[in-house]
Each structure stands twice: as structure tokens, then as C-alpha cells.
């Protein structure tokens, strides 16, 4: 497995494969199973996307009534869908759907259709479906005729039998956010991202039409189909969504390119990292940490696992990790201790982890990590996504699952990084302290060795210490910067030549 970033490259050492253990919680029982067949309506949507790809992109946004066009965020958020008007409200079954009003920054209409058999019938917008919160005039009948929805949210009984909680929402471009039982909305998934991390403007393909297949009264899952449209691409997405301890989105997508693009980002995850334990209270905040996710995790086809702690960089950074037939990647919120955040409002300790499980062989490509500098916790400054090595005939088909939950949907086979801390006394020299825990049983009574490498710098000192407080090991390395370039560091613990931990990967950047 090779790593390439904007600051150079570093090849990993070969190691014995370590399989992902598919012994996770029963509520993640979809993990490792074959893909489900999309509804019969899906080929019709694929053909629609193919035909649209042969013509110029259609305009998206529409003129909105002044009453909702120029409102502030606080006014917009008061507009709520009336629960009694929800799709499937009062009907047998587990699901309801509510919808978002257009306005503020959400100016792209998203028509909604309900699939019954082979037919798709529109679920029409009406202003009386919404409570406008006072102070905002509802659109007139003439204005309402030109409007649609701006997205939707799905509800089911995941926490209480007498209340249907919001467990998934779609709003803006191709973004979707999910949450499992007892969790809190956090990071987002996206259908597709185009040209992210380049000097030219990023493209944001959007779900321009949404189709909901009416579930049976005993179904524990819901199919949502979507038409994707953008400047350079069109596509058809079939999403089988099942809420629970984990909320799982199984995706089958067929994408058509109108023109070549530089970065074709598949299965993007978007999150926020303001600061963490390596630089506590970096913004003069009373809270020790502020982030939706703290670690990028990747598992190559041979089982090699990389854990890259996220950070808020001094400048925009794109790192690429070359993988072959990956078993998965995700943005994890590993730190689940409330005291480490001290936030009783935002509850970062229960924000979800997002994990992407490929279905089928994805071949060669790279997971890219996009990080940009931010001073606001409202900024989603982190993104991770898969970039395939090649796209043939301007078409791309892909299947995968996205899991939203309070942990990974499987039991990791290797010891894990549970802490990263950074101390700096000199501009060109820093100490990094990394804690590993939960090593495999075979490493408990065996000799464990430290394998540390530095790219574009040198190791001045390295120590491996048993940590009686975690039951694992602590690594201390002093790295020296010999140039002004970024420095890539990697640390793995081994026993008998085999890795017994994931590889800690860290990018140390000079402040400019």
C-alpha cells in the first residue's frame, strides 16, 4: 500500500494480511452480506440519467417568493413540516417521511414521487403542509404552484415505540445524514463529489428528483431512489435504508459523465474537525475538544489498516492513500467520553461514525483526505472519498454500504490508536505521543516491537513503553524537520514480524 500526498510519498512495508473480523454487533448484520437487488423501477431511472447525459445540464435553482428567499437562517429553521401531513402518517408500517421547505440557501427544487409497483406518482407540495413559525407569510397559491420541496427527512421508531424519530435526512446537493439509536446527527454522506480539493471551483451534483418506494407494513427497510444531475455528470441512485442501532444505507449507483473530470469522488464522507487532544483549547475555548470525527480509518484488500488522526491544517491539504480492493474506509469518532468534550449542548461524544463498505471488488484507486483550515465549528472542513484508478466509456457503476453508528460495524482485528498528542519546544523539532490499545490476544505475552518511519525528516528519538492505564502501549517519537516541507510519519507495532496494530499515520505541517 502506498501513500501519496501533496508533500511527497511513502511506501509501507509489507506485512501479513489481517482479515477484518465480521463479528460485529448483530445490529450491523448487513456487514459482509451481498448487495440487495434494487426495485424494478430502478432501470427506468438509469435510462433517464443516461438520456440526460447526452444533453447540456439543466438549470437547477428557481426564483423563490420574497417571503422565503431573503430570510435569515433563524427564520428559515422555524419553518417545519406538519407531522400529521407526513407521507404514510397513520398507515400500517414503520416509516414516515417529512419534507423541507425551499428558502434561505436551499433554492433547488427536489420533486418527490412515490413508487407503487411500476408507477411513480408525484407527492405534491402545498404550503398548508408547513408551519411557517409566525412572521413569515406563506407563499400565495400562485407562488406555491411554482414550488417543490428542498429535501426530506425519514422517521421510524428507533428509540421509542411511541415516537418516530428522525434517522435520515437529505438536504442540499447530494448530501445525506444518518444517525443510529441513541445518537446525534453529525457527519454527512454524499452521492458524489466532483473536483474537490482543486484550485478550480468544486462541482456539487445534486439529487434533483427523489423517489420513495412504499414499504410493506412489516418491512424494516425503505428504498429511496434518486436522480443525480450536475454540470459534468448524471446518475441514478438506489438506496436501501435500514434504521436501528446502526442506520445502514446500501447504495447501487450508475453514473454517466458528460465530460472528463479531474477528481471523481465516490462515496464521499464530510465532517468537521476544529481541534482535538493534540492541540487542546487551540481557539481559547473552554471545551477540550471540538469535532464530529477524529480519525480517518482505511483497510486495504490485504487487511493492512491505516489510522490517520484528523487535524485542522494551517492550509488546505489533500492526502491520497493508494489501495487495492479496499475492504472499507470511514471517518470515525473514536473518543466517546463526554468529559473530553465538556459540551452538554452539541454532544460531540455521541456524534456518529461513518463507515463505507465496498460491495464487490473496487480494484485499484485511492482514498483521499481533504482538510482545510477553519476557525468555525459550523464548517465541514473534512472530507474523505474513493477515487477509482480509471473510468471506462464515461460510465461508472458502484455498490457500497454506508453505516452510521456509535462505532465501526465490525470488530477490528488489530490494536487501535486511542490517543495522539503533540508537544513542540523548538520550531523544527516536536514530540509525538501515540497510545495503542486492544491488541490481539497473541500479542499479550509476546515481544512487541516498534516500527517507526519519517518522510522528509528524521527520527531523533523513539521509545516504546507499556501503558498500565490502558493495557496497551505508548509510543514516544521525536521528529526533526530538516526542510520546510510537510513530514509524514508512520508507526506500527509488530510481533514476530506481523503487525499487531493498525498503522498510525500523521502529517506534521509547518505553520506558514
N, C-alpha and C positions, 0 to 999 in steps of 0.2 A: 504494500500500500504506500503510495507516495503522497506527500503533502506539498502543495504549491500555493504560495500567497504572493501578495504584492511586494514582498520583501525577499523572495528567494525560494528555495526548495529544500526539502529534507526527506530523504528516503528512510523508511522504517526498516528495522532489522527483521529478518524472517523469524517466525515463531510457529509453534504447533497450533493448529486450529483449535478453537474452543467454541463449541456449539452453544447457541442460545438455548437455555432450558425452557421448554414450553410447559412449565409447571406453575404458571401464574394463578392468580385468584380465579375462581370459577366464573366470576362476573366478566372476565375477559376471555371467555371460552371461544370467541371467534378467532383468537390469535392462532395462526398456523393452519387454519382451515382454508379450503379452496374458495374462490370467489363465487358469489351467487349470480344467477342469470338475471339481467335487468328485465323490467316489464316489457311486454310485446310492443308498447308504443315507442320504445327507445329507437328502433331503426328508422322510424318516421322522423324523429328529431335529428338523427345523424344525417339523413338525406337533406333535411332543411339546412343544417350547418354547412354541408358540402356545397349546396347551391349558393348560399350567401357568400361563400369564399371566392366565388368566381366573379363577384361584383364589388365595386367600391364599398367601403364601410358606410353603414347608415348613420345618420346623426342620432345622438343619444338624448341629450337633455332637451327639455321643452320650456316654454315660457310659463311661469307659475303666477298665480294670483298674488298681488302685492301683500295680501294679508299673511301669507306663509313664506313668501320669497325672501323678505328682508328682516325676518325676525331673528332675535338673538338665540343662542343655544339654550339659555334658561327658559325661554318661551317655547322653543321647539320641543324640549323634553317634557313639557306639560301636556302635549297632545298625545292622548292614549287611545288605544283601540278599546271599544266597549266589550268586556268579556262575554256578555250574553250574545254578541253578534259574531263570535268566533266560528270559524269553519268547523263543523261537526260537533258544535256545542249541544249537549243534551242527547246526543246519539250514542248507541252502544259502542264500546270500544275504549281505547286508552289515550287517544290523541285529540288535540285541538290545535288550530293554527290561528294566530292573530297577526295583524299586519301593521307596518309603519306608514305614516303619512309622508308625503313629499313636502319638502321645505328645508329651510336653512341651507346646508350644503348638499342635500340629497335631492338633486334635480333630474335624475334619470328615472323615467318610469319603468316599473317592473310589473307588467301584466301577469296575473295569476290564473292558472287553469286547473281544473280538477279532472283527473283521468278516471273514467269508469269504463272498463272494457277497452275498446279501441278508440273511444271518443274522448276528446278533451274539450270541456265546456268552460267558458270564462267565469271566474268569480269576480264580479264587477265591483268597482269602487263606488262608494256612496259616502257623502260627508256625514250622514247620520250614523255611520259606523263608528265615529270617533267622538271623544270628549275633548274639546279644544281648551279646556282648563281655564276659561274665562279670560277676557281681554283680547282674544283673537277671534275675528269674525270668520265663521265657516265659509268655505267657497260657495258662491251662488250656484244655482242649478246649471247655468250656462258654463261657468268655470269648471264645475265638477265633471261635466261631460268630457273635458279635455284631460282629466287627471287619471292617474293609476296609483298603485302603491309604490313605496320606496324600499320594500323588503318585507321580511316576515320573521316571526318567531314561533317556535314549536313548543307545545306544552304537554306534559304527561305526569303521572303520579310516580315521581322518583324519590320523594322524601316523605310524603304523607299520603294515606289512602283517600283523604277527604279534600285534597287540593292538587291541582295540576300545575306543577312548577314549570317555569321556562327552562329548557335544557339545551336549546339550539336556536341561534338567530342568524339570519342572513341580512346584511345591510351594507351597501356601498361596494362598488366594483364587483369582485367575486369573493368577498370576504365572508367567512362564517366562523362563529364562535360556539363552542360547546362546553358543557360542564357536566360532571358526574354527580352522583349522590353526595350531598353534604358539601359540595364545592362552591366555588365563586368564579364568575366569569373572569377570564384573563386573556391569554394569548389567542390569536386567531389563526385559522387556516385560510387558504386562498385557492381558488380553482387554478389560476395560472398567473405568472408574472412575466413580463417581457422587458428586457434590457435594464434590469435592476443593477445598480452599482456602477453605472457608466456615467460619463460626463454629459451625454445627451439625456433628454428627459425620459423617464421611465414611462412605459405604456401600462395602462391599467385595464385589461379586458374585463368586461362586466357580464354578470348573469342578466341578460336582457329580458328573459321570459322564464317563469318558474311554473313547473307542473307538479301537482301533488296527486299521487295515486291513492284513492280512498282505501284505507286499510280495513281488513276484516275485523269483526268485533273481538276476536281473540289474538290478533296479530300484536306482537311485542316490538315490531319494527315498522318503519314508514319509508316509502320510496318518494324521493324528491328528484325530479328531472329538471335540468336547466339548459337553456340555450346560451352559449357564450359568444360574445361579439367584441371585437376590438379592431384597432387600426390594421394590424398585421395578421390577425388570426380570427377564426371562428371555431366553435366546438360544441359538442353535445356531452352533457354530464348526467350520469345516473348515480344517485347517492342513496344507499340503503342505510338508514339512520336508526340506531337502536340505543335508547337511553338506559341508564342503570348506574351501578357503581362506577363503571366506565360508560361514557357515551361514545359509541363507535360509528364512524361514517365510512362505509365501504363505497369506493368510487370506481366507476368504469367511465373512461373518457375517450372520445375520439376527436382529435384536433386537426384542423386544416390551416395551413399557412398561405396567406396571400402573397407574402414576400419574405425574404430571408431576414432573420433577426440575429443579433449578436449574442444575446443571453436568453435562452429558452428555459424558464424556471418552472420545474414540475413540482407539485405537492409543496408549495411554499408554506412555511410557518412564520408568523410575525409576532414579535413580543417586545417587551420593554425591559431595559436594564439601566438604572440610573447609577447606583453604586451598591457595593456589597462588602463582605467582610475583609477583602484585601485592601480596601480603602474606606474604612468606616467613616460615616458622617462627613463625607467629602464636600457636601454642599452646606455645611453649617446647620444641618437638620438634627432634630433630637432623635430621629429614628436611626438605629444602627445600620439597617439595610433597606433598600427600596428597589424591588424588581419583581416582574411577573415570572421570569425564568432566570436561572443562574448557570446552566450548563448545556452545551451542545454535546449530544452523545451520538456516535456513529458506530455501526457494526458492519465490518466488511464481510464478503462472502465466505472467507476462511475463519471467521469468528474473531479476528482482531478487533478490539474495541478502543476507540479514542474518546476521551472526555476533555472537552475544551471549555474551561470556565469562561463565561461571558464577561465583557467589560465595556465600559463607556470610553471609547478611544479618544485620543486627542484630535484625531482627524478620521475621516471616512476610511474604512478598511474593508477589503474583501479578501477572504482566505478561501482557498479551494483544496479539498481533500479528495484525492483520486481514489475511487473504489471500483471493485469489480463484483457484480452480482450482489449488491448490498442486502443485508438482512433487515436493515432499518436505520432510521435516524430520527432525532427528536430534540425538542427544546424542553428541558426538564427543570422543574422547580424542586430541587433536592432538599433544600433547607425547609423543614416543616415545623420548626419551633417558633411559636408566637413571640417568645421573649427576644428572639433575634431580630424582630421587626418592630415591636412595640407600637403596633398600629391597630387600634380597635375599630377603625372605620373602613380602611381599604383591605384589610385581612390578606396581606400578601402570603401569609403562611398557608392559605388554603387555595391559592390560585392553581389552576390545573397544569399538569404536564401534558405536552402534545407529542405523540409518537406516530411516525409513518412506517407502516409495514408494507413493503412491496409484495404484490401478488403476481407470481411469475418471475422470470429472470429479467432484471433490468439491464443486464450486460455491463458495459464499461461507461463510466461517467465520473462525475464529481459532486460531492455535497459542497455547496458554497455557503459561507457565513458572511453576511453583510452587517456591518456595525457602523453607525455614525454617531458623532458626538452630540450630546444633548444635555440641557440643563433643566428639562421639564419631564416630570414623570408621566405627563399626558402624551409624550412622543413614543410611538412604536419605533425604536431605533435599532431593532434587531430583526434579522430575517435569515432563515435557513431554507435551502431548497436543493433539489436534484437537477443537475444539468446533464442530459444524456450526451454521449460522445458524438452521436450522429442522428440525423433525422432523414429518412428516406422518402423521396417523392412528395415532399412538402406535406406529409401526413404523419401523425403520431398517435398511437393508441397506447393506453396505460391503464393499469388497475392497481389499486392500493387501498389500505385502510388507514384512517386517522383515528387515534384513540385520545380522548380527553378524560383524564382521571387524576387521582392524587398520587400516582406512582406509575412506573412502567407496567405494561400489560403482561410481563413475563418476569421470571426470576433470573436476574443476571448470573452468568456463570463465573464471572471474575470479581475480585475485590474491587471496591469502588472508591473514587476520590470523594471525601466528605468535607474537605476544607482546603482553601488556598489563601495564604496570607503573604503580603509583600512588604518588606521593610527596605528603606533606602537611606543610606548615610552619605553617599557620595553620588554625584551625577552619573558616573559611569559604572557603578557597582551597586548591586542590590541582592538582598537575600530573599529567597522564596521558600516558604514552609508549606509542605503539602502533606495532608493526612489521608492515609488509606485505611479502609476497614472492610469487614465482611469478606475476608479472604477465604478461598475454598478450604475445605477440611484437610486436604492433602498437604496444605502449607502450614498447618498448625504446629507440627513438630519437626518440620524440615527446615533446612537452611534457606533463608531468603536473601537474595542479593539485589543490589541497586543498579539499575541501568539508566544512566542519565546522559543526555546529549544536548549540545548547544550549537545553534547555527548562527553565524555572523558574530560570534563572541567566543568566550572561553569560560570554562568552569574553574573557579579559584578554589572552591572547597565544596565537599559534599559529605553528608552524614546520613546514616540510616539508623533510626532509633525505634525501639519498641515503645508503643504508647499504651501504658496500662489503663488509661482512662477511656480509650476507645476499643481496646482489644485488638488493635491493628498496629500500624507502623507510621512513624513520622519521618519525612524526608526534609532535610535542610540543604539547599544548594545556594552557593554564592556565584552569581554570574557577573562577568565583567564585559562591558561594552567596549570594543576596540575600534569601532567606527560609529557613524551616526545612524546606521541602518537599524531597522527593527531586528529583534532577536527572537528566534523560535527556540523554545526549549521543550524537551520531552523527557518524561520519567516513567519507567515501568519497573515493577518489582517482579523478580523471577525466582523460580525454584527448580533445580535440575535442568536449567536451560529453558524451561517453559514459562510463559507469562502467567502469573497468578493474580495480576491486577489489570485493569484497563490502563491504557497509556494516557497519562496526564500530558496535555499539550497546551502551551501557553505562549502568547505573543507579548513580548515586552517592548513597548514603543517609547522612544524619546519624546518628551514634551516639546513642541515647537510653537 
